[in-house]
Amino acid sequence: MEMDARDSTGTAGQMPVVVRLHDHGKASRLKTVLRISALSLLVLATLFAGGFGWFANKVSHLTTPANPAKADAIIVLTGGQSRLDAAMDLLASGKGERLLISGVHPSASRRQLQAATGGDKRLFSCCVDIDRAALDTIGNAEESAKWIESHAYGTVILVTNNYHMPRSLLEMRRLLHGAKLEPYPVVNSNLDNGGWLTKPRALRVLFTEYNKYLLALARGIVPVKPTPDGIALAETAAGG
């Protein structure tokens, strides 16, 4: 009976040790997973912050060309009066044969648009096409690609704000086959030498655009092809 009692006591005394060892193994694995997760997040955050710094620095150093080379045509993406003014000036100076204004609100008439730009009526009537179908930068790229290919243009000046230029070029170059884009960034405020760091509004715009740029890069994993049903032809001057 004593033997049985000792054996029973000994066996019972060993059970908690087994349980504690098992719990210790779980805790160790959990700590390892947490350390790896924290390190991964730190690396991703560092890459994200470094990428944003590169993007902001690149954008802030973009300048408007003083005398761009002549191209076959000009495209301007709506989003600000300064963009339209710059595009009309390029057209008036003979830097392109035709101008496409992409992303015009459906309710805006040709007359209203011409009055807003203040350009020459005859020049606007003969040489400006209007795209009302595009709702965003992806739509701008699709409509612009259709317009470029339908006219068989080889070189095109692209006009948009400096912060918007990298994403615009990225989206358009996916759809173009052979045509060359010449960027014409419009600069509304001087942000070089780190000036964007001291301007909250500029910092917010750059941060938002950087996130959109990353999403555009991610979309590049899946081939993007315009479909006939999803893209409307740009409105020509003759049909305006």
N, C-alpha and C positions, 0 to 999 in steps of 0.2 A: 504493500500500500504506500509506503514511503517513497519507493522508487517511482511509482505512478504519479505521486504528488509532485516530486522533483521534476520529472519529465514534463508534466503538465505546466508547471511554473516556468521551466526553462523555455519551453516552446512559446508560451504566452509572452514571455519577456522579449523574445526576438521579433515579434510581429511589428511593433512600432518602428523598429530600426529599418525594416524593409519598406514600410510606408514612408518614412522620412527620406530615405534614399530616392524613392520614386518621385516624391514631391520636389526634391532638390534637383533632379534631372529635368523636370518640367520647367522649373524656374530658370535653370541655366539656359535651356533652349529659348525660352521667352526673352531673356535678356539679350541673347545673341541676335534674335530676330529684331528686337527693338533697336539694338546698336546698328545693325545693317540698314534698317529703315531710316534711322536718323541720319546716317552717313549718306544714304542715297538722296534724301531730301536736301541735305546740305550741298551736295554736288549739283543737284538740279537747280537749287536756288542760286548757287554761284554762277552756273552757266547762264541762267536766265538774266541775272543782274549784269553779267559781263556782256551778254548779247545785247541787252538794252543800251548799255554804255556805247558799244560799237555802233549800234543803229543810230542813236541820237547824235553821236559825233559825226557819222557819215552824212546824215541828213543836214546837220547844221553847217556843214562845209560845202554843200551844194550851192552853186552860184548860177545866176542867169547869164547865159552866153551873150557877149556884147554884140557879136556879129556872126550868127550861126550860118553854116553853109546852106545853100539852097537845096530844098528837097522837092519831091514830087507833090507832096500834100502836107496838110497840117491837121492834127486832131487836138481838140481841147475838151477836157472833162469838166463838166459844170461843177460848181461848188464855191464860186466866188467871183466877184466882178473883176478882180485883177487878172484872173485867168482869161476871161473873155477879152478884156482889153489887150492883153499881151498877144493873144491869138489873132485878133483883128489887125493889130499892128504888123505882125509877121506876114499876114496875107496881103496887106496894103503895100508892104515893101517888096513883094514879089518873092518871098521865101518859099512859097508853095503855090501850086495852081488852084487848089481847092481847099476848103476848110470844112471839117465835120465837127459840129458841136454835139457832143454825146451826153445824154442824160437830161435833156430839157424836159421840164414839167409838161405833161400833156395839155394843160390848159393855156400854156403860153403860145401866142400866135407868132408868126414870123415878123409881123409889124412891131409887136411889143419887144421881141428879142432884138430886132435891128435898132429900135429906139434906145434900148438899154445899153447896147454896145456903143452907140454913137458913131458907127461906121458909115462909110459911103453907101448910099442906098443902091446904087447900080452894082457896086462890088458885092454887096450882100445878096442882091437878087440873082446875080449870075454865078457866084462862086462859093456859096455857103450852103451846105447840106445840114439837115437837122435830124437827130435821132431822139425820139421820144420814148423808145421802148426800154432803154437801160434804166434800171432802178438802183444799181450799185456798181462797184468797180468790176465785178465779174460780168455784169451786163454790158458795161462800157467796153470790156475786152471783146466780148462776143460780137457786139454790133460793129465795133471798129474793125475787127478782122473781116467781117462780111463786106464792109465798105471798101477796105483796102484791096481785097481780092477781086471784088467786082470791077474795080478800076485798074487792076493790075499795077498798082503803085509799087515801086521798088524801095523808096526811102520816104519816111514820114517823120515829121517833127511832132513830138508828143508834149503838150502843154498841160501842166497841172502844178499844184503847190509842191514845194520841195519835200515836205514830210510825206506826201502822198505818192511821190515818184517811184520809190523802190517797189511798192506793191503793184502799182499800175504797170510797170515794166514787166514784172514777174507774171502777172495774169495775161498780158497781151502777147508776150513772147511764146507762151504755150500754144497759142492758136495761130500764129503767123507762120507762113511757110515761104521763107526767102526774103520777105520784106525786112528792111532794117529800120529800127526806131532810133531817132535822135532826141534824147531828153532835153526839154526846155523847162527847167524848174523855175517856178515863180516864187520869189522870196518876199514875204510880207514883213518880216522882222529879222534883224541880224542876231543869229544865235550861235555864232562861232565863238571859239575860245571858252567854251563851257557856259555861255550865256544862258542856255536853256535851264541850267541848274538853279538859277536865281529868279526864274519867271514861272510861277505856279501854273499859269494857263498853258504856257508852252510845254511845260513838263507833262501836264495832263494830256495834251494833244499827242505828244510824242509817245507816251506810254500806251495810250489807246491804239495808236497806229501800229506800234510795235507788236501788240497782241494780235492785231488783224494780219500783220505781216507773217507772224508765226503760223496762224491758221491757214494762210495762203500757201505757205511752204508745206504744211501738212497735207493740204489738198493735192499737192503735186504727186503724192504717192499713187493716187488714182488718176489715170489719164482723163483729161478733160477735153471733150469734143462737142462743139456746138451742134445742135440738132435743128433741122429745117423748121420744125414746128415751134421750137422754143426761141427762135431768133427772128425778129422782124427786120426787113431791109430798112436801112436808113432812108429817111424821106429826102428826096432830091429837090433841088431848087425848082425844077420844072413842075414837080408835083405839089409844091408847097402852097 
